[in-house]
Amino acid sequence: MTQELIIQVISNAFFTSFLIMLPALLTALLVGILISIFQAATSIQEMTLTFVPKIVITAIVLVFMLPWMMDKMIVFTKEIFNIIVTAPK
């Protein structure tokens, strides 16, 4: 394997993992911001108000996005196998 091929595989792995994590991270970020605004507006500083909605909504998003995430992982795995088969020795 050449250096260019290794760099391509690693950069593709980072990009794919970023794409897979993006829905959950964005959901947690947006819910956290909305809850923070709500807490600042109402002066309610309850800690469970922060964690429970974030966990529940992020879990719901993960359940709905799981087929798309699995598809991205399968495509990446097939690309890796194709690179391993066709790589010069």
PyRosetta script that sets phi, psi and omega in degrees:
from pyrosetta import init, pose_from_sequence

init()
pose = pose_from_sequence("MTQELIIQVISNAFFTSFLIMLPALLTALLVGILISIFQAATSIQEMTLTFVPKIVITAIVLVFMLPWMMDKMIVFTKEIFNIIVTAPK")
pose.set_psi(1, 138.3)
pose.set_omega(1, -179.7)
pose.set_phi(2, -89.5)
pose.set_psi(2, 166.9)
pose.set_omega(2, 179.1)
pose.set_phi(3, -63.9)
pose.set_psi(3, -38.3)
pose.set_omega(3, -179.9)
pose.set_phi(4, -63.0)
pose.set_psi(4, -40.1)
pose.set_omega(4, 179.7)
pose.set_phi(5, -66.8)
pose.set_psi(5, -41.6)
pose.set_omega(5, 178.4)
pose.set_phi(6, -65.2)
pose.set_psi(6, -42.6)
pose.set_omega(6, 177.9)
pose.set_phi(7, -63.1)
pose.set_psi(7, -40.1)
pose.set_omega(7, 178.2)
pose.set_phi(8, -63.7)
pose.set_psi(8, -43.7)
pose.set_omega(8, -179.5)
pose.set_phi(9, -65.1)
pose.set_psi(9, -44.8)
pose.set_omega(9, -179.2)
pose.set_phi(10, -66.4)
pose.set_psi(10, -43.0)
pose.set_omega(10, 179.2)
pose.set_phi(11, -66.7)
pose.set_psi(11, -36.7)
pose.set_omega(11, 176.6)
pose.set_phi(12, -66.5)
pose.set_psi(12, -36.6)
pose.set_omega(12, 177.9)
pose.set_phi(13, -65.9)
pose.set_psi(13, -43.5)
pose.set_omega(13, 178.0)
pose.set_phi(14, -63.7)
pose.set_psi(14, -43.5)
pose.set_omega(14, -179.0)
pose.set_phi(15, -65.0)
pose.set_psi(15, -41.6)
pose.set_omega(15, 179.3)
pose.set_phi(16, -65.7)
pose.set_psi(16, -43.0)
pose.set_omega(16, 178.8)
pose.set_phi(17, -65.6)
pose.set_psi(17, -35.6)
pose.set_omega(17, 175.7)
pose.set_phi(18, -63.5)
pose.set_psi(18, -44.2)
pose.set_omega(18, 178.8)
pose.set_phi(19, -63.1)
pose.set_psi(19, -38.9)
pose.set_omega(19, -178.6)
pose.set_phi(20, -69.7)
pose.set_psi(20, -37.3)
pose.set_omega(20, -179.0)
pose.set_phi(21, -80.1)
pose.set_psi(21, -19.6)
pose.set_omega(21, -172.4)
pose.set_phi(22, -57.1)
pose.set_psi(22, -46.4)
pose.set_omega(22, -179.4)
pose.set_phi(23, -60.2)
pose.set_psi(23, -43.1)
pose.set_omega(23, -179.3)
pose.set_phi(24, -67.8)
pose.set_psi(24, -43.0)
pose.set_omega(24, -179.2)
pose.set_phi(25, -66.6)
pose.set_psi(25, -42.7)
pose.set_omega(25, 178.6)
pose.set_phi(26, -65.3)
pose.set_psi(26, -38.7)
pose.set_omega(26, 178.3)
pose.set_phi(27, -63.3)
pose.set_psi(27, -47.5)
pose.set_omega(27, 179.5)
pose.set_phi(28, -62.8)
pose.set_psi(28, -37.9)
pose.set_omega(28, 178.5)
pose.set_phi(29, -64.8)
pose.set_psi(29, -49.0)
pose.set_omega(29, -178.4)
pose.set_phi(30, -65.3)
pose.set_psi(30, -42.2)
pose.set_omega(30, 178.4)
pose.set_phi(31, -65.2)
pose.set_psi(31, -40.6)
pose.set_omega(31, 178.0)
pose.set_phi(32, -61.9)
pose.set_psi(32, -41.4)
pose.set_omega(32, 178.2)
pose.set_phi(33, -65.7)
pose.set_psi(33, -44.3)
pose.set_omega(33, 179.4)
pose.set_phi(34, -63.3)
pose.set_psi(34, -40.7)
pose.set_omega(34, 178.9)
pose.set_phi(35, -68.2)
pose.set_psi(35, -38.0)
pose.set_omega(35, 177.5)
pose.set_phi(36, -63.3)
pose.set_psi(36, -41.2)
pose.set_omega(36, 177.2)
pose.set_phi(37, -64.2)
pose.set_psi(37, -42.5)
pose.set_omega(37, 178.0)
pose.set_phi(38, -62.1)
pose.set_psi(38, -43.4)
pose.set_omega(38, 179.8)
pose.set_phi(39, -65.9)
pose.set_psi(39, -38.7)
pose.set_omega(39, 178.7)
pose.set_phi(40, -67.9)
pose.set_psi(40, -35.8)
pose.set_omega(40, -178.5)
pose.set_phi(41, -74.0)
pose.set_psi(41, -32.4)
pose.set_omega(41, -175.4)
pose.set_phi(42, -105.5)
pose.set_psi(42, -5.1)
pose.set_omega(42, -177.6)
pose.set_phi(43, 59.4)
pose.set_psi(43, 28.3)
pose.set_omega(43, 174.6)
pose.set_phi(44, -92.4)
pose.set_psi(44, 119.8)
pose.set_omega(44, -177.2)
pose.set_phi(45, -114.6)
pose.set_psi(45, 43.4)
pose.set_omega(45, 179.5)
pose.set_phi(46, -80.5)
pose.set_psi(46, 128.1)
pose.set_omega(46, -176.0)
pose.set_phi(47, -70.5)
pose.set_psi(47, -34.4)
pose.set_omega(47, -179.5)
pose.set_phi(48, -69.6)
pose.set_psi(48, -23.3)
pose.set_omega(48, 176.9)
pose.set_phi(49, -64.7)
pose.set_psi(49, -25.6)
pose.set_omega(49, 179.4)
pose.set_phi(50, -81.2)
pose.set_psi(50, -45.3)
pose.set_omega(50, -169.9)
pose.set_phi(51, -83.3)
pose.set_psi(51, -43.9)
pose.set_omega(51, -172.9)
pose.set_phi(52, -62.3)
pose.set_psi(52, -50.0)
pose.set_omega(52, 178.8)
pose.set_phi(53, -63.1)
pose.set_psi(53, -36.5)
pose.set_omega(53, 178.7)
pose.set_phi(54, -62.6)
pose.set_psi(54, -45.4)
pose.set_omega(54, -178.9)
pose.set_phi(55, -65.4)
pose.set_psi(55, -44.8)
pose.set_omega(55, -177.2)
pose.set_phi(56, -65.4)
pose.set_psi(56, -48.9)
pose.set_omega(56, -177.0)
pose.set_phi(57, -68.5)
pose.set_psi(57, -38.1)
pose.set_omega(57, 177.0)
pose.set_phi(58, -65.0)
pose.set_psi(58, -39.1)
pose.set_omega(58, 177.1)
pose.set_phi(59, -64.1)
pose.set_psi(59, -40.5)
pose.set_omega(59, 178.0)
pose.set_phi(60, -63.3)
pose.set_psi(60, -43.6)
pose.set_omega(60, 178.5)
pose.set_phi(61, -63.6)
pose.set_psi(61, -40.4)
pose.set_omega(61, 178.4)
pose.set_phi(62, -63.2)
pose.set_psi(62, -38.9)
pose.set_omega(62, 178.7)
pose.set_phi(63, -64.1)
pose.set_psi(63, -42.7)
pose.set_omega(63, -179.0)
pose.set_phi(64, -74.5)
pose.set_psi(64, -30.3)
pose.set_omega(64, -177.6)
pose.set_phi(65, -91.4)
pose.set_psi(65, -5.2)
pose.set_omega(65, -176.4)
pose.set_phi(66, -57.3)
pose.set_psi(66, -42.2)
pose.set_omega(66, 177.8)
pose.set_phi(67, -61.3)
pose.set_psi(67, -40.9)
pose.set_omega(67, 178.6)
pose.set_phi(68, -65.6)
pose.set_psi(68, -42.5)
pose.set_omega(68, 179.6)
pose.set_phi(69, -63.7)
pose.set_psi(69, -42.8)
pose.set_omega(69, 177.9)
pose.set_phi(70, -63.9)
pose.set_psi(70, -38.5)
pose.set_omega(70, 177.6)
pose.set_phi(71, -61.4)
pose.set_psi(71, -43.7)
pose.set_omega(71, 178.3)
pose.set_phi(72, -63.1)
pose.set_psi(72, -40.9)
pose.set_omega(72, 179.1)
pose.set_phi(73, -67.3)
pose.set_psi(73, -38.7)
pose.set_omega(73, 179.6)
pose.set_phi(74, -66.7)
pose.set_psi(74, -42.6)
pose.set_omega(74, 178.0)
pose.set_phi(75, -61.7)
pose.set_psi(75, -43.2)
pose.set_omega(75, 179.5)
pose.set_phi(76, -64.0)
pose.set_psi(76, -42.5)
pose.set_omega(76, 179.7)
pose.set_phi(77, -63.8)
pose.set_psi(77, -41.4)
pose.set_omega(77, 176.9)
pose.set_phi(78, -63.1)
pose.set_psi(78, -39.3)
pose.set_omega(78, 177.4)
pose.set_phi(79, -63.2)
pose.set_psi(79, -41.7)
pose.set_omega(79, 178.6)
pose.set_phi(80, -62.8)
pose.set_psi(80, -44.8)
pose.set_omega(80, 178.6)
pose.set_phi(81, -63.2)
pose.set_psi(81, -39.1)
pose.set_omega(81, 177.5)
pose.set_phi(82, -65.1)
pose.set_psi(82, -38.4)
pose.set_omega(82, 178.6)
pose.set_phi(83, -67.0)
pose.set_psi(83, -40.5)
pose.set_omega(83, 179.4)
pose.set_phi(84, -64.0)
pose.set_psi(84, -39.9)
pose.set_omega(84, -178.1)
pose.set_phi(85, -70.3)
pose.set_psi(85, -41.9)
pose.set_omega(85, -174.2)
pose.set_phi(86, -93.0)
pose.set_psi(86, -1.4)
pose.set_omega(86, -178.2)
pose.set_phi(87, -68.4)
pose.set_psi(87, 138.3)
pose.set_omega(87, 176.3)
pose.set_phi(88, -68.6)
pose.set_psi(88, 144.2)
pose.set_omega(88, -176.6)
pose.set_phi(89, -97.2)
pose.dump_pdb("model.pdb")
